[in-house]
Amino acid sequence: MASQDIKPFSTEKASPASSNIEPAETGHVSNTRSRYRFNLAVRQEESSFAATKNASNADFDPIPPSKRTWNWGAYVAYWMADAWAVSNWEVASSMIAVGLDWRMAIGACVLGNTIMGLVITINGRMGATLHTPFPVLARMPFGYYFSYFVVLSRCVLAIVWLGVQTTTGGQCMEVLLTCIWPSFANIPNHIPDGEGITTAGMCAFLLYFLLQIPFLCIPYTKVQYFFAFKSVIAPIVFLAVFGDTLRRAGGTIAGSSVVTGGPKAFGSALTWAFFASTPRLTTNFTDDRVLTCSPRADLNGVLGNYATLGLNIADFSRYANKPSAQNVQAIVIPIIFTIVGLLGIFTAAAAESAYGTVEWNPITIIGYWEKSGTHGGRAAAAFAAIGLIIVTLGINISANSISAANDLMSFYPKYINICRGQLLAAFIGSWAFVPWKILASAAKFLAFLGGYTIFLGPMTSILITDYYIVRRTNVSVPDMYNFHGMYRYSPKFASNWRAVVAFFIGCVPPLPGFVNNIVVAGKQTTGVSIGGQHLFAIGYIYSFFAAGIFYWAFNRFFPHLESKMDHPDTGEDIIAANDAKNVNMRRASYAEHKPSIVTRAFEV
């Protein structure tokens, strides 16, 4: 049954991790203070459902009405910011390289992005309705303990990619500095060659990392405006690359092998090439250091490219001002990603005539501008590099940092909010994981990240199946915040065995093919059968449907009656009442001490 009588911050039913900690006074932080008024514990507002203040904070609670600031335009800007990226520009390169023609490559992009658009929209409806983050929603099907495994799995992936994108941003910064001061390229290198970065590159990486910090502090109620800004800047940069390359090619791409060549694979080989290829490493224009990792441009790779957001889209849809606001994603995602992929193909085709080689990487083309030696070429390359820096900043926020912050926050909500979580994830991803080393030499590790979708697919499917089919949207938000509520399932293990078994049914069968993919990326071979390799080729599709079907069957024949409800309990009246109280407290505080413009800009 639902825990409708839970009082905010009741000292009863506290989680074991926090039950021995005294709750702080409502509206204040703990009394651990320094002379500079820095508080180790994050700012607290009266929570709607958390058992203690150590179990939640203002960012981890359901988003109150006053902070639901994202309309449908915000989601258009969000995906515009995410789609205009180097990786999506190059998305067709791997598939054409393994034998498909450009039409089939675009077909895979359209189909894959349409499917992911639907998955993201369906899953996002939960966040837009319940206004809770993904780590809290995961407790509903998985139980408390196993939900931490699910959250940690997503968190590690987000942090690693945050570091990788920071490295790419640092290399864009290196291009910019070289355009402004050509002597920057001549800085003596004191870093060993095998590290994958030079002294100049490390300086640029550090500058980009420092530049990134204030952007990570933009509150979620205002970050959509930065996405809107990036959604204007990014198309200008990429369209400039396309336009200039087409001009140099004489205004036509008709003679390029990219668009005139037919498929190089036939029969079953062509079919499986449509489903699976391998990640491709590309280098920059100055040396042989790896700049980017092009995604697998097959159907399974396109699905996996945004399988992470397919799982945790609630971290963003929870900000919707109404549940229908996020529905626009189902339309925007396939359209904008297809446009970006097409422009990447046409630019590569034009580059064959303009530069004598099929060039997929737009940063390499920008490098040709800088190498032209003219002031105009250097200026154009500098402005384009600035645009790409903005692009990588937007991607790191939209796809990595906020997601990682929500995940980290679920482990220590007393000390980590979204802002601190983003900063912590940035430090871990950018320095602890040495991402420049990953990009320079770790082909196996990149293959591991690319194949990780066989674990994300079952998680996504179980979450969707549980909410829409098993529970028919009749869930209790208060119980998601109550460690001893009905989603505990087991008094001892605090996990739902149905979800655990269904998860492994989804991810274990493709594992041999997953291992083979990693080994092959290291230019070795395994004894995995063709059937095992083919199962991995459709790994996301298989794991998604297998886990969802078995999870439904387990609940059909072995239902957990204690968590069955005949109506939803969102606790909206309690959320609205607490929101009104907190808004009045903030207004009273502003009347007493008017905050500065900078404070207001970075305040939630």
C-alpha positions in Angstrom: 0.0 0.0 0.0 1.1 3.6 -0.5 2.7 5.5 2.3 0.2 8.4 2.3 0.7 9.3 5.9 4.5 9.9 5.7 5.3 13.3 7.3 8.1 15.4 5.8 11.4 14.6 7.5 9.9 12.2 9.9 12.6 10.6 12.1 11.0 7.3 11.5 11.7 4.9 8.7 15.1 6.5 7.9 17.5 4.7 5.7 20.3 2.7 7.4 22.9 4.9 5.8 21.5 8.0 7.4 19.5 7.0 10.4 22.2 7.8 12.9 22.6 11.4 11.6 20.7 14.2 13.3 18.4 16.0 10.8 19.1 19.7 10.3 16.6 22.4 11.0 14.1 23.0 8.2 15.3 25.7 5.8 18.9 25.6 7.0 22.0 23.5 6.4 23.9 21.6 9.1 26.0 23.5 11.5 29.3 22.4 9.9 30.5 25.8 8.8 33.8 27.5 7.9 34.7 31.1 8.4 33.9 31.6 4.7 30.3 30.4 5.2 30.9 27.4 3.0 28.7 24.5 4.1 29.7 20.9 3.6 26.0 19.9 3.7 24.1 21.3 0.7 21.2 23.7 1.0 18.0 22.1 2.2 14.4 23.0 1.7 11.6 21.2 3.5 11.3 18.0 1.6 7.9 16.6 0.6 8.5 12.9 1.3 12.1 12.1 2.4 12.3 10.4 5.8 15.2 12.6 6.9 17.2 15.5 5.4 20.0 13.1 4.8 17.9 11.1 2.3 17.2 14.0 -0.1 17.8 17.6 -0.9 16.1 20.4 -2.8 17.5 19.0 -6.2 16.7 15.4 -5.5 13.1 16.0 -4.4 10.3 16.0 -7.0 10.5 19.3 -9.0 8.0 21.7 -7.5 5.7 23.8 -9.8 7.8 27.0 -9.4 10.8 25.2 -10.9 9.1 23.5 -13.8 10.4 25.9 -16.4 10.9 23.7 -19.5 8.3 24.1 -22.3 8.3 22.3 -25.6 10.7 24.9 -27.1 13.3 24.0 -24.3 13.2 20.3 -25.5 13.7 21.4 -29.1 16.7 23.5 -28.0 18.0 20.6 -25.9 18.1 18.2 -28.8 19.4 20.8 -31.2 22.2 21.3 -28.8 22.9 17.6 -28.6 22.5 16.7 -32.2 24.9 19.2 -33.7 28.1 17.4 -32.7 31.1 15.9 -34.4 30.1 12.4 -33.5 26.7 12.7 -35.1 28.2 14.5 -38.1 30.4 11.4 -38.7 27.8 8.9 -37.9 27.6 7.4 -41.5 31.4 7.0 -41.9 31.8 3.6 -40.3 28.8 2.0 -42.1 30.0 3.2 -45.6 33.5 1.9 -44.7 32.2 -1.6 -44.1 30.3 -1.8 -47.4 27.0 0.0 -47.3 26.1 2.9 -49.5 25.1 6.3 -48.1 21.4 5.8 -48.6 21.4 2.7 -46.4 23.5 4.5 -43.9 21.0 7.3 -43.6 18.2 4.6 -43.5 19.8 3.1 -40.5 20.1 6.6 -38.9 16.4 7.4 -39.6 15.2 4.1 -38.3 17.4 4.0 -35.2 16.7 7.6 -34.2 13.0 7.2 -34.8 13.0 4.2 -32.4 15.1 6.0 -29.8 12.8 9.1 -30.2 9.9 6.9 -29.2 11.7 5.2 -26.4 12.9 8.5 -25.0 9.5 10.1 -25.2 7.7 7.2 -23.6 10.3 7.0 -20.8 10.3 10.7 -20.5 6.6 10.8 -19.7 7.4 9.3 -16.3 9.6 12.2 -15.4 7.3 14.8 -16.8 4.4 13.3 -14.8 6.1 12.4 -11.5 8.9 15.1 -11.7 11.3 12.7 -10.0 14.9 12.0 -11.2 15.9 8.7 -12.8 17.7 7.3 -9.6 14.4 7.7 -7.7 12.3 6.1 -10.5 14.7 3.2 -10.6 13.7 2.2 -7.1 10.2 1.4 -8.4 11.0 -1.7 -10.5 14.4 -2.6 -9.1 14.0 -2.0 -5.4 16.4 0.1 -3.3 19.6 -1.9 -3.3 19.7 -3.1 -6.9 18.6 0.4 -8.1 22.0 1.6 -6.8 23.7 -0.9 -9.2 21.6 0.4 -12.1 22.4 4.0 -11.2 26.1 3.3 -10.7 26.2 1.6 -14.2 24.8 4.7 -15.8 26.9 7.1 -13.7 30.3 5.5 -14.7 29.4 5.8 -18.3 28.4 9.4 -18.0 31.5 10.3 -16.2 33.8 8.6 -18.7 32.1 10.3 -21.7 32.3 13.6 -19.9 36.0 13.2 -19.7 36.3 12.1 -23.3 34.2 15.2 -24.5 36.4 17.4 -22.3 39.4 16.1 -24.1 37.8 16.8 -27.5 37.0 20.3 -26.2 40.6 20.8 -25.1 41.8 19.9 -28.6 39.3 22.5 -30.1 40.9 24.9 -27.6 44.3 23.9 -29.0 43.1 24.7 -32.5 41.9 28.1 -31.3 45.1 29.0 -29.5 47.2 28.0 -32.6 45.0 30.1 -34.8 45.5 33.2 -32.6 49.2 32.5 -31.7 50.8 30.2 -34.3 53.8 29.9 -32.0 51.6 27.9 -29.6 52.1 24.9 -31.8 55.9 25.1 -31.2 55.8 24.8 -27.4 58.4 22.1 -26.5 56.8 18.9 -25.5 57.9 17.4 -22.1 55.2 14.7 -21.9 56.2 11.2 -23.1 54.8 10.3 -26.6 52.9 7.3 -25.3 50.7 9.4 -23.1 48.6 10.6 -26.0 48.9 14.3 -25.3 51.6 17.0 -25.6 52.5 19.9 -23.3 50.6 22.3 -25.6 47.7 19.9 -25.6 47.7 19.7 -21.8 47.7 23.5 -21.5 44.7 23.7 -23.9 43.0 20.9 -22.0 43.4 22.7 -18.7 42.1 26.0 -20.1 39.1 24.2 -21.5 38.5 22.5 -18.2 38.6 25.8 -16.4 36.3 27.4 -18.9 33.8 24.5 -18.5 33.4 25.0 -14.7 31.1 28.0 -14.6 28.9 26.4 -17.3 28.5 23.4 -15.1 27.2 25.7 -12.3 24.2 27.0 -14.4 21.1 25.8 -12.6 18.7 23.4 -14.3 16.0 26.0 -14.3 18.1 28.2 -16.6 20.3 25.9 -18.5 17.8 25.6 -21.3 18.7 29.1 -22.4 22.3 28.0 -22.9 21.0 25.1 -25.0 19.0 27.6 -27.1 22.2 29.7 -27.6 24.1 26.6 -28.7 21.3 25.5 -31.0 22.0 28.7 -32.9 25.8 28.7 -32.9 26.3 25.0 -33.7 24.4 25.0 -37.0 26.2 28.1 -38.1 29.6 26.4 -37.6 28.7 23.2 -39.3 26.9 24.8 -42.2 29.9 27.1 -42.7 32.1 23.9 -43.0 29.7 22.4 -45.5 29.3 25.6 -47.5 33.0 26.3 -47.8 33.8 22.7 -48.7 31.1 22.7 -51.3 32.4 26.0 -52.7 35.9 24.6 -53.0 34.4 21.5 -54.8 32.9 23.7 -57.4 29.4 23.6 -56.0 28.8 19.9 -56.8 29.3 16.5 -55.1 28.2 14.5 -58.2 31.6 13.1 -58.8 32.4 11.9 -55.3 32.7 8.1 -54.6 30.7 8.7 -51.4 27.5 9.4 -53.3 28.1 7.5 -56.5 29.5 4.3 -55.1 27.1 1.4 -54.5 27.2 -1.1 -51.6 30.4 -3.1 -51.4 28.8 -5.9 -49.4 26.0 -8.2 -50.6 23.6 -10.8 -49.3 23.8 -11.7 -45.6 27.0 -9.7 -45.2 25.2 -6.6 -46.3 22.3 -7.3 -43.9 24.5 -7.8 -40.8 26.6 -4.8 -41.8 23.4 -2.8 -41.6 23.0 -4.0 -38.0 26.6 -3.9 -36.8 30.0 -2.4 -37.6 32.8 -1.3 -35.4 33.8 2.1 -33.8 36.2 4.1 -35.8 39.0 6.3 -34.5 39.8 9.6 -36.3 42.8 11.8 -36.0 43.3 15.5 -36.1 44.9 17.6 -38.8 48.3 18.2 -37.1 49.6 14.8 -36.1 48.5 11.3 -35.4 46.9 11.8 -32.0 43.3 10.6 -31.9 40.8 13.4 -31.8 37.4 11.7 -31.8 35.8 8.2 -31.7 33.2 7.9 -34.4 30.2 6.0 -33.2 29.2 2.7 -34.7 27.0 3.8 -37.6 24.9 0.7 -37.8 21.4 0.3 -36.6 22.4 -1.1 -33.2 25.1 1.6 -32.9 22.6 4.3 -33.6 20.3 2.9 -31.0 23.1 2.6 -28.5 24.3 6.2 -29.2 21.5 7.5 -27.1 20.6 4.5 -25.1 21.9 6.3 -22.1 19.4 9.1 -22.4 16.8 6.6 -23.3 17.3 5.2 -19.8 17.7 8.4 -17.7 15.7 11.0 -19.7 13.6 11.6 -16.6 16.5 13.7 -15.3 15.5 16.3 -17.9 11.8 15.6 -18.5 11.1 16.2 -14.8 11.6 19.9 -15.5 8.6 20.0 -18.0 5.9 22.6 -17.2 3.3 20.0 -18.3 3.6 16.3 -19.3 2.9 16.9 -23.0 5.8 19.4 -23.3 8.4 16.7 -23.8 6.4 14.8 -26.5 8.0 17.0 -29.1 11.1 14.8 -28.7 9.5 12.0 -30.8 9.5 14.3 -33.8 12.6 16.4 -33.2 15.1 13.5 -32.6 14.7 11.7 -35.9 14.5 14.9 -38.0 17.4 16.8 -36.6 19.8 13.8 -36.3 19.0 12.8 -39.9 19.8 16.4 -41.1 23.1 16.4 -39.3 24.0 13.0 -40.7 23.1 14.0 -44.3 25.2 17.2 -44.0 28.1 15.1 -42.8 27.8 12.8 -45.8 27.6 15.7 -48.3 30.5 17.5 -46.7 32.7 14.4 -46.9 31.7 14.0 -50.5 32.6 17.6 -51.3 35.9 17.2 -49.5 36.9 14.5 -51.9 37.0 17.1 -54.7 38.1 20.0 -52.6 40.9 18.4 -50.7 41.6 15.2 -52.6 40.4 12.9 -49.8 37.1 11.9 -48.2 37.2 13.8 -45.0 34.6 13.0 -42.3 36.0 15.0 -39.5 34.9 18.7 -39.6 37.7 19.7 -37.3 40.2 18.4 -39.8 38.6 20.6 -42.5 38.8 23.6 -40.1 42.5 22.7 -39.8 42.9 23.1 -43.5 41.7 26.6 -43.2 44.3 27.4 -40.5 47.0 25.7 -42.6 46.2 27.9 -45.6 48.5 30.6 -44.1 46.1 33.5 -44.8 44.8 35.8 -42.2 41.2 35.1 -43.4 41.8 31.3 -43.1 43.2 31.6 -39.6 40.3 33.9 -38.5 37.7 31.5 -39.9 39.4 28.6 -38.2 39.5 30.5 -34.9 35.8 31.4 -35.0 34.9 27.8 -36.0 37.0 26.5 -33.1 35.1 28.8 -30.7 31.8 27.4 -32.1 33.0 23.9 -31.5 34.1 24.7 -28.0 30.5 25.8 -27.4 29.3 22.6 -29.0 31.3 20.4 -26.7 30.2 22.4 -23.7 26.6 21.9 -24.6 27.0 18.2 -25.2 28.8 17.7 -21.9 26.0 19.3 -20.0 23.1 17.8 -22.0 24.4 14.3 -22.3 26.8 13.8 -19.4 27.3 16.1 -16.5 23.6 16.6 -15.3 23.0 12.9 -15.7 26.1 12.0 -13.7 25.2 14.6 -11.1 21.8 13.1 -10.5 23.4 9.7 -10.1 26.0 10.9 -7.7 23.4 12.8 -5.7 21.5 9.6 -5.1 24.4 8.2 -3.1 25.1 11.2 -0.9 22.1 13.7 -1.1 23.2 15.4 2.1 26.4 16.6 0.6 25.9 16.5 -3.2 23.4 18.5 -5.2 23.3 18.9 -9.0 25.9 21.7 -9.1 28.4 19.8 -6.9 27.6 16.6 -8.7 28.5 18.1 -12.0 31.8 19.5 -10.7 32.7 16.2 -9.0 31.9 14.3 -12.2 34.0 16.8 -14.2 37.0 16.3 -11.9 36.8 12.5 -11.9 36.1 12.2 -15.6 38.7 14.8 -16.7 41.6 13.8 -14.4 41.0 10.4 -12.7 40.1 8.6 -15.9 42.9 10.3 -18.0 40.6 10.5 -21.0 43.4 11.6 -23.4 45.0 8.3 -22.8 41.7 6.5 -23.5 41.3 8.4 -26.8 44.9 7.8 -27.8 45.3 4.1 -27.2 42.3 2.4 -25.7 40.5 0.9 -28.7 39.2 -1.9 -26.5 37.9 0.4 -23.9 36.0 2.4 -26.5 34.6 -0.8 -27.9 33.5 -1.6 -24.3 31.7 1.7 -24.0 30.1 1.3 -27.4 28.8 -2.2 -26.5 27.6 -1.2 -23.1 24.1 -0.8 -24.5 23.4 -4.5 -23.8 23.2 -3.5 -20.2 21.2 -0.3 -20.7 18.6 -1.9 -22.9 17.2 -4.2 -20.2 17.2 -1.4 -17.6 15.2 0.8 -19.9 12.8 -1.9 -20.9 12.1 -3.0 -17.3 11.5 0.6 -16.2 9.0 1.2 -19.0 7.3 -2.2 -18.6 6.9 -1.7 -14.9 5.3 1.8 -15.1 3.0 1.3 -18.1 2.2 -2.4 -18.3 2.6 -3.9 -14.8 1.4 -0.9 -12.7 -0.6 0.9 -15.4 0.9 4.2 -14.1 -0.5 3.6 -10.6 2.6 4.3 -8.5 3.4 6.0 -5.2 6.0 8.8 -5.3 6.1 9.1 -1.5 7.1 5.4 -1.3 10.0 6.0 -3.7 11.6 8.2 -1.0 10.7 5.9 1.8 13.4 3.3 2.3 11.0 1.0 4.1 8.1 1.7 1.7 6.4 -0.8 -0.6 9.2 -0.7 -3.2 11.6 -2.3 -0.7 10.3 -5.7 -1.9 12.5 -7.8 0.4 13.2 -6.8 4.0 16.7 -8.3 3.8 17.8 -7.6 0.2 15.7 -4.6 -0.6 15.6 -5.7 -4.3 13.0 -7.0 -6.7 14.1 -10.4 -7.8 11.8 -10.2 -10.9 13.7 -7.2 -12.2 17.1 -8.7 -11.3 16.4 -12.0 -13.2 14.9 -10.2 -16.2 17.9 -7.9 -16.4 20.3 -10.9 -16.6 18.1 -12.7 -19.1 18.4 -9.6 -21.3 22.1 -8.9 -21.0 23.8 -12.4 -20.6 23.1 -14.0 -24.0 24.8 -11.1 -26.0 27.8 -11.2 -23.7 30.0 -13.5 -25.9 29.5 -11.2 -28.8 30.2 -8.2 -26.6 33.6 -9.8 -25.5 34.3 -10.6 -29.2 33.7 -7.0 -30.2 36.2 -5.8 -27.6 38.8 -8.3 -28.6 38.4 -7.6 -32.3 38.8 -3.9 -31.6 42.3 -4.8 -30.2 43.0 -6.5 -33.6 42.8 -10.0 -32.1 40.4 -12.9 -32.7 38.1 -15.1 -30.5 36.3 -18.3 -30.9 32.8 -16.8 -30.6 30.5 -18.2 -33.1 28.9 -16.2 -35.9 25.5 -16.7 -34.1 27.0 -15.1 -31.0 28.3 -12.2 -33.0 25.0 -11.7 -34.7 23.1 -11.7 -31.4 25.4 -8.9 -30.2 24.7 -7.1 -33.5 21.1 -6.8 -32.5 22.1 -6.6 -28.8 20.1 -3.5 -27.8 16.9 -4.7 -29.6 17.2 -8.2 -28.1 18.1 -7.1 -24.6 15.3 -4.5 -24.6 12.5 -6.9 -25.6 13.8 -10.0 -23.8 14.1 -8.2 -20.5 10.7 -6.5 -20.9 8.8 -9.7 -21.8 10.3 -11.8 -19.0 9.7 -9.0 -16.5 6.1 -8.8 -17.5 5.8 -12.6 -17.2 7.3 -12.7 -13.8 4.9 -10.1 -12.5 2.0 -11.8 -14.3 2.6 -15.2 -12.5 4.4 -14.0 -9.4 3.0 -10.6 -8.6 4.2 -8.4 -5.8 0.7 -7.6 -4.4 2.0 -5.2 -1.7 3.0 -2.7 -4.3 -0.2 -2.9 -6.3 -2.3 0.2 -6.4 -5.6 1.2 -8.0 -4.7 4.9 -8.3 -1.5 7.0 -8.6 -0.2 8.9 -5.6 2.0 11.7 -6.9 1.7 13.7 -3.8 1.2 16.8 -5.9 -0.8 18.6 -3.2 2.0 18.2 -0.7 4.7 19.2 -3.3 2.7 22.4 -4.2 2.1 23.3 -0.5 5.8 23.0 0.3 6.7 24.9 -2.9 4.5 27.8 -1.9 6.1 27.9 1.5 9.6 27.8 0.1 8.8 30.5 -2.5 7.6 32.8 0.3 10.7 32.1 2.3 12.9 33.0 -0.7 11.0 36.2 -1.3 11.3 37.2 2.3 15.0 36.5 2.1 15.3 38.6 -1.0 13.5 41.5 0.6 15.9 41.4 3.5 19.1 40.9 1.5 18.8 41.6 -2.2 21.1 39.1 -4.0 23.5 40.3 -6.7 22.9 39.6 -10.4 25.6 36.9 -10.4 23.9 35.2 -7.4 20.5 35.3 -9.1 22.0 33.9 -12.4 23.4 30.8 -10.7 20.6 30.3 -8.2 18.0 27.6 -8.8 
